[in-house]
Amino acid sequence: MPAAFSDPVWCKPQTVASYRSELSGGGTVDAVVVGGGIMGLSTALHAARAGLSVQVLEAGALGQGASGLNGGQVIPGLKYDPEWLIEHFGRERGEALIAFAASTADAVFDLIRDEKLAVPFTRNGWIQAAHTETALKAAANRDRQWRARGADVRLLDGAEIAAMTGAKNYHGGWLDRRAGIIDPLAYTLELARAAASAGARIAEQQKVVKLDKEGALWRVSTQSGAELRAKSVVLATNAYTDGLLPGLARTIVPLHSFQIATAPLPAGLASAILPGGQAVSDSRRILVYYRKSGDGRLVLGGRGRMALPSSAADWAHLERALVRLYPALADVAIEKRWFGRVAMTPDHLPHLHEPEKGLLAVVGCQGRGVGLMSALGRRMADYLAGGDPGQLPFPLSPIRPIPFHAFRQIGVAATIAWYRALDAFER
Ligand SMILES: Cc1cc2nc3c(=O)[nH]c(=O)nc-3n(C[C@H](O)[C@H](O)[C@H](O)COP(=O)(O)OP(=O)(O)OC[C@H]3O[C@@H](n4cnc5c(N)ncnc54)[C@H](O)[C@@H]3O)c2cc1C
């Protein structure tokens, strides 16, 4: 595919280290982390801070996975509201999960502050915009549950959301002031810098192709022929999971999320559209999410086709959504278009696995992994450092491939088409 068809808007920090791609064979470390995205780098940073020797191996360049391509919306919480979590996990585990979910945006902003990461950010909240009265009722229910737990959230009426977004036709919405926006590529690369300065070793262009048990250690082999030994291995490959660990790729449904960015907005429009700098997701079944970038563009994303895009026309549905929200943007050029992969699990929760002692895997970001993976990385590092598995926010579960996985993709495509039709009907 021509590079022009995946051209993200995000910026590398001014000084970016390059990470060696050659590895001297035969070394032994406490932990090898496979995958250099937010999950892998957060794990590496916290594990190195805990005194472990760590080697990150990334198949390509750092940030080339979802972590450097996403919308940069830092949203706390999971897909599920607190009462659902208690109902399904019981009071004790449910409350622990709620506390973890509530902390995931803090995990990002605390890291930016504590590690002095050079990451452009704004922390003025995330708006879940209700496109129907039913969606507004669901937002009120969510608001009640989080407010009961002291979260800094509130409901917005139609006039308030119109003033905050500059978009028309929303019935109201929900403002979660714990949330914010970052430049995700800068964040990923700065996490790598912090991990390296804490002592973690990082290598790009090192695809891991084989894992073998060798006594109490794992032998990790890369495509380039390098070998390392490690007490533990963490697979942080998420939606880009390959066949390294049999069955793992079949536990997730990878979907494409597409994004567009306008040219920098002219002053009049910039002050009318998202003047407070919030992030927004709407309440449609096939939702769109949007925000302004540091250089004043409107960045909007949503579900994209399952096949790789082949021309700018593959982003046309997002351009239509943009103009539906902001008719005044009809004449503003779309300058960037890109896409990445998101990993969904059937229960919409992240899955943590340890199929054999010292072999760990984390998959299933559900498109909300910036905060989630930052926070999970810290918990994973605690576990590597000798922590109790009960302190992991999600239970370690067996790897259970989705039945008829190959057909699931077709089912998802059909469901998306059906949901789009329902969304259009409710417009
Ligand atoms: C377009 C898009 C928009 C999104 N928007 C948001 C958002 O606004 N807010 C939000 O919270 N979340 C968002 N997400 C989700 C978020 O980006 C992810 O949840 C998060 O980045 C996952 O991080 P990760 O480190 O687990 O995986 P990744 O960043 O995908 O990293 C996995 C890495 O593993 C590497 N790898 C795979 N196999 C191997 C191997 N065999 N050897 C070595 N390396 C390997 C890959 O090259 C890749 O770099 C979005 C995702 C996409 C794609």
PDBQT file of the ligand as one rigid body, heavy atoms in Angstrom, charges set to zero:
ROOT
HETATM    1  C1  LIG A 501      -6.533   3.898  15.058  1.00  0.00    +0.000 C 
HETATM    2  C2  LIG A 501      -6.594   3.577  16.533  1.00  0.00    +0.000 A 
HETATM    3  C3  LIG A 501      -7.156   4.517  17.395  1.00  0.00    +0.000 A 
HETATM    4  C4  LIG A 501      -7.182   4.253  18.775  1.00  0.00    +0.000 A 
HETATM    5  N1  LIG A 501      -7.592   5.252  19.609  1.00  0.00    +0.000 NA
HETATM    6  C5  LIG A 501      -7.456   5.079  20.953  1.00  0.00    +0.000 A 
HETATM    7  C6  LIG A 501      -7.708   6.159  21.837  1.00  0.00    +0.000 A 
HETATM    8  O1  LIG A 501      -8.000   7.286  21.422  1.00  0.00    +0.000 OA
HETATM    9  N2  LIG A 501      -7.606   5.924  23.176  1.00  0.00    +0.000 N 
HETATM   10  C7  LIG A 501      -7.235   4.686  23.659  1.00  0.00    +0.000 A 
HETATM   11  O2  LIG A 501      -7.163   4.528  24.885  1.00  0.00    +0.000 OA
HETATM   12  N3  LIG A 501      -6.939   3.665  22.838  1.00  0.00    +0.000 NA
HETATM   13  C8  LIG A 501      -7.021   3.833  21.511  1.00  0.00    +0.000 A 
HETATM   14  N4  LIG A 501      -6.678   2.816  20.666  1.00  0.00    +0.000 N 
HETATM   15  C9  LIG A 501      -6.179   1.560  21.253  1.00  0.00    +0.000 C 
HETATM   16  C10 LIG A 501      -4.725   1.690  21.719  1.00  0.00    +0.000 C 
HETATM   17  O3  LIG A 501      -3.954   2.289  20.729  1.00  0.00    +0.000 OA
HETATM   18  C11 LIG A 501      -4.180   0.313  22.053  1.00  0.00    +0.000 C 
HETATM   19  O4  LIG A 501      -5.016  -0.292  22.987  1.00  0.00    +0.000 OA
HETATM   20  C12 LIG A 501      -2.794   0.329  22.650  1.00  0.00    +0.000 C 
HETATM   21  O5  LIG A 501      -1.931   1.155  21.917  1.00  0.00    +0.000 OA
HETATM   22  C13 LIG A 501      -2.245  -1.096  22.698  1.00  0.00    +0.000 C 
HETATM   23  O6  LIG A 501      -0.906  -1.035  23.121  1.00  0.00    +0.000 OA
HETATM   24  P1  LIG A 501      -0.030  -2.336  23.111  1.00  0.00    +0.000 P 
HETATM   25  O7  LIG A 501       1.324  -1.962  23.567  1.00  0.00    +0.000 OA
HETATM   26  O8  LIG A 501      -0.732  -3.404  23.854  1.00  0.00    +0.000 OA
HETATM   27  O9  LIG A 501      -0.010  -2.807  21.573  1.00  0.00    +0.000 OA
HETATM   28  P2  LIG A 501       0.740  -2.159  20.275  1.00  0.00    +0.000 P 
HETATM   29  O10 LIG A 501       1.016  -0.720  20.451  1.00  0.00    +0.000 OA
HETATM   30  O11 LIG A 501      -0.076  -2.553  19.090  1.00  0.00    +0.000 OA
HETATM   31  O12 LIG A 501       2.129  -2.906  20.277  1.00  0.00    +0.000 OA
HETATM   32  C14 LIG A 501       2.285  -4.252  19.910  1.00  0.00    +0.000 C 
HETATM   33  C15 LIG A 501       3.663  -4.365  19.274  1.00  0.00    +0.000 C 
HETATM   34  O13 LIG A 501       4.038  -5.738  19.217  1.00  0.00    +0.000 OA
HETATM   35  C16 LIG A 501       4.900  -5.866  18.108  1.00  0.00    +0.000 C 
HETATM   36  N5  LIG A 501       5.009  -7.290  17.782  1.00  0.00    +0.000 N 
HETATM   37  C17 LIG A 501       4.032  -8.134  17.343  1.00  0.00    +0.000 A 
HETATM   38  N6  LIG A 501       4.528  -9.377  17.173  1.00  0.00    +0.000 NA
HETATM   39  C18 LIG A 501       5.837  -9.328  17.515  1.00  0.00    +0.000 A 
HETATM   40  C19 LIG A 501       6.892 -10.303  17.547  1.00  0.00    +0.000 A 
HETATM   41  N7  LIG A 501       6.689 -11.575  17.180  1.00  0.00    +0.000 N 
HETATM   42  N8  LIG A 501       8.135  -9.893  17.948  1.00  0.00    +0.000 NA
HETATM   43  C20 LIG A 501       8.358  -8.608  18.336  1.00  0.00    +0.000 A 
HETATM   44  N9  LIG A 501       7.394  -7.662  18.304  1.00  0.00    +0.000 NA
HETATM   45  C21 LIG A 501       6.152  -8.016  17.909  1.00  0.00    +0.000 A 
HETATM   46  C22 LIG A 501       4.232  -5.030  17.037  1.00  0.00    +0.000 C 
HETATM   47  O14 LIG A 501       5.147  -4.660  16.015  1.00  0.00    +0.000 OA
HETATM   48  C23 LIG A 501       3.736  -3.838  17.852  1.00  0.00    +0.000 C 
HETATM   49  O15 LIG A 501       4.614  -2.736  17.809  1.00  0.00    +0.000 OA
HETATM   50  C24 LIG A 501      -6.684   3.018  19.291  1.00  0.00    +0.000 A 
HETATM   51  C25 LIG A 501      -6.144   2.071  18.406  1.00  0.00    +0.000 A 
HETATM   52  C26 LIG A 501      -6.090   2.347  17.048  1.00  0.00    +0.000 A 
HETATM   53  C27 LIG A 501      -5.480   1.333  16.131  1.00  0.00    +0.000 C 
ENDROOT
TORSDOF 0
